[in-house]
């Protein structure tokens, strides 16, 4: 079984040298001895075939590669190594006549090259350390980019599932209420459409085989499931006006209808631009807005209405993990809700917020926001 490369700075750098000339190999050994020999471990392979076998059995940090070997010659020697072991740092060893090939190898991915007979111990050590540290940096960058891509993919998946789940939750909540706008068949049609959408998402995920080995943590910034008591329509609600802003039109329609059942005056908008026009026409006590929307994102919409001296409550709604770059904006709002939100709990949340009984909710919300953004 192939060993994993040690990632400890005090460990010696493991070097495999593929060199058929014993005299040239001895010169390499002597050059390293003039420095600190405890910093290096060097193993020799006499030809390319032996070198490939050694690389498959053991892990090395740097490869010193002679381009002219008994079983391979020229640039093809480098190509064969790179094809099978692309992550190892390669320093090409070449003679006077092959220096052009060595330059080509560097252009194609080798870390450095040395001309035999023209380097001393200090130059050899410097080249080995340079190759080693550069490859470590490249591996760290690839790892960081991979993690970033996974995080972006997970955020997109979370968002795509949260939208139909939110709509399903709204339909079921409204179906339990006798005073509703649409017929049962119409709500069931919406449910079927959302189930189909979820099914299609699952089929897409099956084609992404990398997800089988990944585990994603699902975090919710503001947990409003502390109480699930049914909210009764209150007479005073009829004086409160709410605006729902989201590019998911089914969701907007269901949220508006649900809140109207609770006695609120409620409007809906499908993006920030439409919502901005409504804010200039009506005075709202509460705005619940998605963050990620076309034409005008929720964060920009929030900034614009604040410049218009909007004094009501504002709560962000999102199916994504929130990037740290939005921290300063979101902290100025009253809260942040993660999709999918249970409609009954949302009604209770809105009732407490608009009645002024929200101190505990928002002290917890602010604490959760701090925890969320501390990860960035």
N, C-alpha and C positions, 0 to 999 in steps of 0.2 A: 504494500500500500504506500502511496506517495505521501511523504511527510509535508506538513504545512510549514510555510516559511515563518521563521521566528521574527517577531516584531519588537525586539528588545535592542536598544541602542548599544548595550554592553556586549552583546553576543558578537562573535567574529563573523565577518562577511564570508559566506560560503561561495567559493569560486570553482567553476568547472572549466578546465582548459582543454579544448579539442585541438591537439597539436601532434603531428606525426613525427616531428624531429625531436629526438631526446635532448640534443644540444640546446635547441631553442627553449625547450621546457625548463632545462636546468638554469638557463639565464633568467627566466621569469622567476623561478624560485629564489635565486640569489638576489634579484632586484627587490623582492618583497622582504627578504631577510635583513637587508640594509635598513629597512624601516622597523616597525614593530610587528614581528611575526605572529604575536598572539592575537592580532586584530584580524587575521585571515586564516581560512582553511581552504587549501587548494587540492583538487583532485584532477587527474589527467585521464583523458580518453584519447586513443591513438588514431581514431578515424571517425567519420561521421556516424556510421552505424552504431559504433560503441558509444558515442556521445549521446545519440538519441535514446538508447537503452538506459543510460545513466540518468538522463533527465526525466525519464518516465518512472524511474525507481525512487529517486531522491529529489529533494528540493534545493535549488541553488539560487543565490541572489544575483550573481553576475556570471556571464559566460564569456571567456576569452576564446575567440574563434579564428582559427587559421583558415583562410579561404582555399588554400591548396592542400587537399588531402588525398590519400590513396584512392578513396572511393567516391570522391566528389571534388569538383574544381570550379573556381570562379564564383560569380555572384549566385549561382544556383545553390551553392553550399549554404549561404546565408538564407536564401529563400526557403529551403527545406526546414531549417531550424525555426524560422519565424512562423511558418505555416502551422507547425505542431505545438510550438511553445511561444506564443506571441507576447506573454507577459514578462519573460525573462529579459534582463538588461544584457545587451550584447555589445562587447567591445571587439572590433575586428582587428586581427593581426595580419599584416600584409607585408610583402617585400616591395622593393623599389618599383618593380615592373607592374605591380597590381594596385598601386595607390589610387588610380582612377576608379577601380572596382570598389575600393573601400569607401571612397567619397559617395559613390552611388548607394552603397549599403546604408550609410548614415542618412542619406536623403530618404531612404525607404523605411527607416525606423531604428537602425542601430544607434546606440548612444554615443559612440566615439570610435576612433580607429587609431592604431599605433603602427608605425613602420618599424619593422624589425631592424635592430642594430642602431636605431636613432633615438632610443629613450633610455633613461636611467630609472632607478628605483622610485625617486620622488614623482616623476611624471607618470609612471605606471600606477602608483598608489593614488595619485590625484584623479587619474582617469577612471579607476575602479570605483573610488568613492563618489565621483560625480555621477557615474552610471547608476550606482546603487541608490543614491539619494533622489535622483531624478525619477527613477522608476517608482520609488516609494511615494513620491509626490503625485505622480500620475495615477497610481492605484487609489490614493486617498481622494483625488478629485473624481475618479470614476465612481467610487463608492458614494461620495456626496451627491453626485448627479443622479445616481441610481435611486438613492433615498428620496431625493427631491421629486423624481418622476413618479415614484410609488406614492408619495404623499399627494401629488396632484391627481393621480389616477384615483386614489381612494376618495379624495374630496369630490371628484366628478361623479363617481359611483354613488356616494352618499347623497349628493344633490339630486341625481336622476331618480333615485328610489324615493326620496322624501316627497317629491311632488305628487306622484300618483297615490302614495300612502296617505298624504295629507288630504287629498280629494276624497279618497275612500272613507277616511275617518269622518269627514264632513257629511257625506251622503248618509252614512249610518246614523250619525247623530240627528240629522234632520228627519230621517225616516221614523225615528222614535218620537217625533213631535207631531201631534195631530194637525197643527196649524202650519201648513206648508204651502209653498208657492206652486210646485210642480206635482205631477201625478207620481205614484209609486213607480210606474213603468219608466218614466223619464229618469228618475234617480237610479233605477236599476240599470238603465242603459249606460249612464255615466260610470257606474261601478264596473260594469263589464268592460268598458273602454279602458279603465285604469288597470284592471286585472290583465288585459291583453298587453298593455304597455309594460307592466312588470314582467310578464312572461317573455316578451321580446328582449328586455334588459338581461334577464337570466340567460337566455340563449346566447346573447352577445358575450356574456361573461364566460361561458363555457369555452369560447374560442380563445380566451386569454389564459393559457395554461400556466403562466407565471403566478397567477393568483392562488394556485393550489398550495403554494408553499408560504404564502404571506398571511400574516395575522394583523388585522387592523383594529385599532382601538376606536370605539365610537364615543366621542365626548359630547356632552351637551352643556353649554355655557350656563344657561339659566334653567334650573330644574323647577318647573311649576307644577309638578305632580305631587306636591306635598299634601294636597287636599283634593278630593274628587267629589265634593258635594255638588248636587245639582243646583244651578242658579235659577231662581225664579224671576220672571220679568218684573222689574220694579217700575213703578209709575214715574219716578224721577228720571228714569233712563230716557224718556222721550224728549228730554231737554239736552241730551248729550249727543254730539255728532262725531262720528268716527269715519276715517278714510282708510281703506285697505288698498295697498299698492303691490301688485305682483304681476309678472308676465304670464303666469299660469291662469288663464281666464276662468277655467272651471273652478279653481281654488278661490279666486276672487269672488265669483258668484255665490259659492257656498258659504264663504265667510260672511259676506254681506247679508245673505238671507238668514244665517244663524243669528247674527247680532241684531237684525231687525226683529226676530222672534223674541229677543230679550228686551225689546222696547226701544232700542237705540235708533237714531237717524243714522243711516250708514250709506256711504258711497264707495264705489270701486274704481280703480284706474289700473291700466295694464302696463304702464311704465312711468318713469319719473316726469316726463314732459306733460303727459295728461294730468298727472297728479298736481303738478305745479300750477296748472291752469285752474284746477278745482280749489286749491288753497287760496288763490287770489279771489275766488268767487264766494267762498264760504269760510266760516270760522269753525275750525275743528278742535274738539277737546282731546282727541287722540288720533295719531297716525301710526299705523302698523305697516311697515314697508320692507319688502325684500331687498337684499343688498345687491345681488347680481341680476341686472336687468338690461335689456337693449336700450338704445337711444340715450337713457340717462340712468346710471346706476343709483342705488339707494343712498350711497354716501354723498354723491354730488347733489342729489335731491335734498338731502338733509341740510347740507351747507347753504343751499339757495333759500330754503324756507326760513332758516335762521337769519339770513340777511334781510328777509322780509319781516322780521320781528315776530315770527310765529312763537306763541307762548304756551301752546298746549303740550301734552305729553307726546313722546315719540319713542317707538319701540321698533328695533330692527328684527327682521325675520330672515332666516337663512337655512339652507340645507347643506352648506359648505362649512368646513373648518375655516375660521376667520384668519386671514393673513395678518401678521404683526403690523404691517404698514397702515392698517385701518384702525389701529389701537386708539390713537388720539381722537379720531372722529367718533367711534362707537362709544367711548367712555363719556362723551357729552350727551348721549341719549339716555333715556330712562331704563332701557334694558335691551336684551338680545335674546330672542327665542329661537330654538332649534326645531326644524321640521323633522318629522311630523309632530304637530301639536294636537293633543286631544281637545276636541271642540268644547266639551263640557268644562274641562279645566281652564281652557282659554277664556270662556265666559266668566268664570269665577275670578280669574286674574284681572280681566278688564273691569269687572265690577269693583274689585278692591282698589284698583288703580284710580278709577274715576271718582270713587267715593272719598279718596284721600287716605284710605287705610292701607297704605302700601309701604310703610317704613321698613317693615321686616323683609318684604319681598326685595326691595332695592338694596338694602344693606347686604343681603346675600348675593344679589346680582352683581354688585360692584366687586365683592370678594371673588366671585367666580370669574369675572372679567380679568382680574389681576392674575389669577392662576392660569387662565387661558393664554394671556399674552406673555407670561413669564417663560413660556416654552419657545419663544422666538428670539 
